[in-house]
Amino acid sequence: MQDVFGTLPPGAMDAFQREQAGTAAGAGDGWIVFDCETRNGLPVPLKLPDRLHPLWHDIAAALEHQDHIGAGIALTAHLALIAEGDDERPTRIMVLPDGAMVHALRGILRGEEMTAAELHLLKQLICGAGLAEAARADGVSHETRRTQFKSLSRKFGVRSQAELTSRAIVQLLLESGAARPTAHPGTDDRFIALADEFLPGARCHELQGPDGARYRFIDLGPADGRPVVFVHPQILPDFRPEDLGVLRAHGLRFVVPLRHGAMSVAGPDMNAAEHLDHACAGIELARTHFAGERADLLACLSGAAFGTEYARRYPERVASLAFVGAPARPAAGGSTTGRLRAGLFRLAAYDGALFARVMDFFGRRINQPETFRRLLANYYRPCPADLAIIEAEYAAPHGGERLRKLCAGSMRSIRQDFHHQTGPRWHDLPRDRFPVTFIHGAKDNTHPLPAIRALAGELGGHPVHIIPEAGQLLYYRHFAPLLDLYQRFLSAQGPQAGPKTGT
C-alpha cells in the first residue's frame, strides 16, 4: 500500500479510513469494507458474516495465488485495495465495484470513456503491477498493454504510471467517499471477534449509557446464575470450556464490563480521570441491567482500583466486594524484572508522557510473537507459579496467541490500568457498608501475601483467603479453587435477588 499511496495528499488515506470505519461489508453501492486480522500470513475478516460474503471467496482465492500480500487485487468486476493494519487498527480490505469506479473517475477523464480492457489495466496498475506483469497475467502481448496505457495516460492527462495511479486513487478515495453519507458510530465489534476466537462460550453485549456512550460487556456462565460483576484485570483470563463448567456448577454468571480500550482500538483516547469515570459507568450499567438493586463485585488484579472507586462512589449499590490478587504495594525486588516493574510503576505515577512512550514501545514488541513470548517469560520468571501459567498458555491450542492478541488489542486500557494500579484509593473504601474479602496466591511475589494481610487489617480486619500454590495469575488450575473460596464468601452473605435476564 505504501507504493500506491506514496503521493497522496497528507492525511487523505487516514481521513478516508476514518470515514469508512464501522461500515459493514456489502453496504451500499460504494466501498465494501472488510476489517481483517492476519492468520497464517493471510488476512481473514474479523466478522463471521464477512467470511461468508460472496466477494470474500473471490478475494481469498486471489490472495492464495499471490506470492505476497501487495497493495491490492484486480478482481473481475471489482477493485480491492489492502491497507495494512498496525497496533491501532486492523488490516482493512476495501472493495469498489467497477461501476462505482467508472462513475467516480468520470470527472477527470476529460469527457472520454474507458474501455473494459483499459479499466482492467488501470486496476492492475493501481494494485502495483507493471505493464509486463499485467500482460503476462492476462496472456496478451506487452505491446497491447503499452498501447492501452498510452490511451489511459492521454485520457487522464498524465505522463507516467506513477502519475496515473496516484491521480486515479485520489479521485476514487475522495469522490467515492464523498458520495457516501457520513457513517454514524456503530458497534465496536473487535471484542466480538476476539471473543469468537478465544471465548466461544461467551455472550457479547453492547449497551448505551445515560450519557449516550456505548459500553461493551462479555457475559460468561449460566444466564440464570447469580450475576457477579467481574472487574477484569489488564486482559481477560483464559476461560476454557471446563472453566465455564465450574461457573455452571457454582451457579455463577460473570458479567464483565470492558474498560475503554480493552479488546478495542476504536474511539478517542481518554485521560486517567475519563478512563476511571468510564469504568465506573460500565460497572453501573452491569449492575442495573444484569444484577438489580445491588451488585456483587469481583475485582481482579488491576481491576481492584476500579472496583474500589465504584464502591466509594456508590456504596449503597454494592452487595459485596471481593479482591482477587489485589495490588497492595508492588514489590520491586532485586531482579531485572523487579526493577523493570518498579520503574514502570514509577513512570505511570509521575511521568505520564514518558510512560506512554514506553508502553508504545512494548506495544510494538507485542506484534512480534517470539519477542513477546520472551518478554513474558522474563517478566514472570521470578515467580515459578506464574511462569507455569504462561507456559500452559503457550501449550494451549491457541499457542499463546490469545495473550498476544488481547494485549495488542488492549494497549490503551493497559496503559491506564498501570496508572491506576500505582495508587488504588484503598483508604477511601467505605467501612461497614458491605462485606469485603481478599483472595490471594500464597506465592505472589509482586504483591506479597504479608502486604495483603497488612492491607486487609488496616481496612478493618477483612478476611484473607489463600490459594497455596498460586502466584499472581489465578486461572487455569487455580480457577476452580478461586471459585470455591468465592462461593463460600457469597454463601455467607445469603442469597441475592434473582438475576435479570433481559439485556
N, C-alpha and C positions, 0 to 999 in steps of 0.2 A: 504494500500500500504506500510505502514511503516514496517509491519512484513516481507513482501516478499522481500523488498529491503534493509532490515536492514544490510545485509552483503555484499552489492555491493561495488566494489572499489569506492573510493571517486570520486565524480563528474560523475560517469558513467551515472546515470539517467539524470542529467542535460544536459550532452553532447548529449544524445540521444534525449531529448526533443528539444534542440536547432536545431539538425539536422532535426527533423521532423516538425519543425514549418513551417506553411504555406502549408503543404501537404494537399491536398483535400481528403475527404473521397472517397474511391473507386479507388484511383490511384495506378496502378501497381499491381504486384503480392506479394508485401511485406506488410508492415504495412499499415493498413487503419486507419486514424485518425479522430476522431470526437471531435472538441472543443465544450465544453458544458458550460451552466450556470445551476444553481440549481433552480428548480421550484417545490414547494410543497415537498421539500425534495429529489427530484429525478433529475438527470442530464437530460438536454434537449439540443440538438445541437443548436449552435448559428446560423448556416446557415440553411435556409429553405430547400435547396436541400438535405442536410444531413438527415433531418427529414423524407424525402421520400425514403431514401436509403433502399433497402430490408433488409440489415443487421440490420438497426436500429430497425425495427419491432421486430426482434428476441431479440435484446438487451433490448428493452423497456419491452417486455413481461417477460424476465427473471428478470429484476430489480423489477418489480411489485410483483413477487412471492418471493423475498428475504426479510428477516427480516430487513436487513440493507445493506447499500452500502459497500461492502467489497473490497478486493484487485482486484477482477476480476470476470469473468463469464466464465465457461466452456461450450461454445456453441457446438452444434452438430458437426460442421465442422470448428470451429474457436476458438481461444483463445482471450478473451477480457480482457485487463488489464486496471485498473482505477487509474489514477494519479490525486489525489485531487488537486484542484486549490487553489489559495490564492489571495491576492490583487494585485499580479504581473502577474498572468497567469490564464487562465480559467482551469476548470476541463477538463482533456483530457482522452478520452477512445480510446485505441489503440488496433486494432484487427488484428490478424495474422491468415491466413488460415492454416489448418492442413498441407497441402503440403509444404508450406514455412517453417513451424515449423520443420517438419521432415528433410528438407534439411539443415536448419541452425544447427540442433543438430547432424547431421551425423558425423561431425568431432570429436566429443568427445564420441562417442558410441563404440569405440574400434572395429569398423568393424561389429558390430551387428545391427540388425534391431529391432525396437519396434513393438509389435503387436498393433492392433487398440485399444484393451482394455487397454493396458499399456499407450498408448498415451492419452487416455481419462482420466485415473487416474492421469497422470502427470499434465494435465491441471487442474484437480480438486485440486491437492496439491499446484500448483502454485497460485491458487486463494484463498488459505487459508484453505481449507477443511482438516480435519483429515481423517484417514483411516475409522473410524467408520461412520463418516458423509458421506463419499464418498460411502460406502456400502449401507447405508440407501437410499441415493438419487437414486441409480440405482437398488435397490431391490435385491442385492446379499449379500452373507454372508461376514462377516468381515474377515473370513479366506481366502476367494477368493482374497480380496483386499490385505491382508498381503502377499500372495504368489506373486501377481503381483508387489507389492512394492519391495520385495526381488529381483525379476528379474530385475527391473529397477535399483536398487542400484548396482547390480553386473555389469550391462552394463555401468553405468555411473562411476563406480569405487568410490562409496561413501558409507557411513555407516549410515547416518541419513536422516530424511526427510528434515531438515534444509539445510544440505549439498546438497541434491538432488535439491531442489527448487532453492537454490542460484546459483548452477553451471549451471542449465538449463537456468535460467532467464538471467544471464550474457551472456551466449552464444547466446541466442535469440536476446538480445538487440544489442550486438556488431556485431554479424555475419549478422543479417538481416539488421541492419543499414548500415554496410559497403557495402552490396550488392546494395544499392540504390545510384544512382548518387546524388551528392551534390545538395540540393534544392536551387534554386535561390530565392531571396527575392520576395515574392508575395504580393498580395493585403492585406493590413492591414484592415480586414473586421469587426473588433469588432464594429466600429462605424456604419456599415451597420446593424448589428444585433440589436444594441440599437435603431437605427432609425426605424427599422422594428417594434420593440416592442412599442416605445413611440412616434414616429413621422410617422404614417402611410401615411401622405400626402407628405412626403419629398422625394426628389430625391438625390441620393448619387453619387458623382463623385470622381475619383482619377486622378490627372494629374501629369505629370513629368515635373519638373522644368529644367532650363538650366544647373543646377549642377548635373542632373541625379537623384536627390532625388524625392521621391513621396510625393504628397501633397493631403490632403483629404478635401472634401467640402460637406456641407449639403446645399440643394437648396430648397427653400420654396416659395410658391406663384405662380402666373401665369407665365409660361415660356416666354410669350410675354410681361410681365410687365417691368416697368422701373427697371433696376438692381441696387440694393443697396448692397454694401459690408458691411455686418453686422459683426463687430469685436466683437466677443462674450464675455460675462463675464466669470467667472470661469467655469460654466457649462451653457448649453443652457437653456433658459426659457422653460416652458411647452407650446408649440404651439399646441393648441387644434384645432379641425376642425373649430370651429367658429372663431378662430384667423386667420386661413388660409383664411376664408371667408372675414375677414376685409382686409387682404392683397389684395385679388382679387378686392374688392370694390374700393380700392385706386389705383389699377393697379401697385402694387409694388412687385418686386421679390427680396427676401432676399437671397443673396449668402453668405454662412458662411464658411470662411476658418478656418479649425480646427487647433489649435496650436499643436505642438508636445506634445504628452502625453494626449491630450484631447480625451476622449472616446476611449482610446487605451492604451495597456500595451506593445506594440511592439516597437522595435528599441532601440538604446542605449540611455543612459541618456545624457542630454545636460546641459552645464553650462548656466548661466544667459545670457551671450552675445550670445551664439549659439541659445538659445531659442528665443531671440529677433530677430536675423537675420532670423531664420526660419519663425517667424510670419510675418515679412515684406515681405519675399519671397512669402508666401501664399497669402497675400493681393495683391501683384503684379500679381500673376497668376490669381487671381479672376478678377482683372481689365482687363488684356489682353484677357482672354478667355470669359468673360461674359459682360463686360461693354464697352470697347472701349478705346478711347484716354485718357479719364479722368473718374474717378470713384467718385460716391457719397459714402462717408464713414459714417456709423452709429456706433460709438464706445460706447459700453455699459459697465458701471462699470469698472472692471479691464481691459477691452479692450481699455480703454482710453489711457493707456501707449503705446500700440502697434499702435493705430491709430495716435497718436502724433508723434511717431518715424517714421512711414511711411511717414507722411506729411513733416517731417523735411528732410528726405532723398530725396523725390520725390515731391516737391510742385507743379511742373508743371503737375503732373498726378492726382491731386485731384480736383474734380469738386466742392465738398462741404464737410464739416466735421461737424457732429452733435455729441455732447457728451450727453449720457443718464446716469444719476446717477453718474456723474463724481467724482472720488476720489480726492477731493481737499486736505484737511488737516484732516486726520482721528481724530475724537473727542474721547478722552479716556472716559470721564465721570467717575462718582464715583462708578458705579455698578461693581459687579464682572465681568459681561460680558464686560463692558467697559475696565476694567483693563486687562482682558484676551486679548481683541482685540488689545489694545495698546502694550501689551507685545509681541504679535505675530508680529506686525509691526516692533518693535524694533529688535527682533531677526532676522527677514528677512533682515533688513538693515545692521546689524552689526555682526551677528554670524551665517553664513550660515550653518555650520556643525550642530550646536545645533538646529537650526530651522528645518533642515531636519529630525533630530531625533524626534522632537516634532510633525512634520507633519506625520511621520510614525506611531506615537502613535495614532493620530487622525484617520489615515487610517485604523488601526486595529479596532478601535471602530465603524467605518462605517459598518463593516461586522456584527455588532450586531444590528439588526433593532430597537429594543426598546431603546438601548443605544443611537443610532444615533438620534432617534426622540427626546429624552430628551435633547441631545446636541443642536439640532436646536432650540427647544423651549426655552432653557436657553439663547441661543445666541440672539434670536430675541425678547425675552420678553420685553426689554426696549422700543421697538417700536411697539405699538399695530397694526399699519397698516401693518407692515411686518409680525407680528405673524399671522394676519388674512390670509395672503397669504400662509404661511406654513400650517395652519390648512386646507385651501382649497386644498392644495396638498394632504394631507392625507385623505381628503374626496373624492378625485377623484377616478375613477375606479382602478387606479394602486396603491392606498393606500400608497402613499409616496415612493414606490419602484423606481419611476423614479429618484427622488432626490438621493436616496441612491446608485443606480447602476451607475448613471452618475458621482457622486462624487467618488465612489470606483474605477471606470474606468478612472479617470482623475487626480489622486493624483499628478503625476509628473508635469502636467501642472499647477495645482492649486498652488503647491509649488512655481513655478516660477512666477505665477501671483501675489502672495503675495509680492515677492521680487520687481517686477517692480512697483507694486501699492504703495510701500512705498515712491517713489520719481519720479512720472512722470515728464518728462522734459518739463513742461508747457512753460517755457520761451524760449524754442527752437522752439516753434510753429511759423511757418512763418507768418509774418504780411502782410495783404492786398494782399494775393495771391489767396484766395478763401473764400467764405462765411463760417462763423463759428457760431454755436449756441449751447446753453445748454438747455437740457430738464431735469427737476429735480422734485422730490417729495417734497412737502412742509414739510412733517413730517419725512424726513430722518434725523435721529439723529447720524448717523455715519459720514456723510459728510453734515453738516447742511447748510441750504439754505443761511445764511449770508456769509459763507465761499465761496460758489459758486458764489454769486453775486460779492464778492470782487475779486475772481479769474478772472471772466469774464471782470471786469473793468480793472484789471491790464494787461490783454492780448489785450486790445484795445477796450473795451466797447462793447463786444458782447452781443446780447440779451439772456435773460434767461427766458424760458417758464416754467410755474409751473403747476404741476398736484396736485390740492389741497389736496386730501385725500390720497395721496400715500406716502410711505416711500422710502426705497432703492430698493425694489423688484417691478419693473414696468411691471408686467404681470398679467394674469387673468383679473380682472375688470379694470385694468389700461392700458391694451394693446390698446384698441380702442382709449381712449383719447391721448395716446402717439402717435399713428399713425396719428390722426387728426392734432396734433401740427406739427408733422414731415412733413406731406403732405403740410401744409401751408408754411413751410420753403422751401421745394423743389419748390413749385409753384412760390414762389417769385424769384427763380433763373432762371425761364424759363425752357423750355423743354430740355431734354438731347437727344443726338443722340440715334437712335433706338438700342435696346438691341441686343446682339449677341445671337443666339440660338444654335450654334454649340458648342460642348464641346470636 
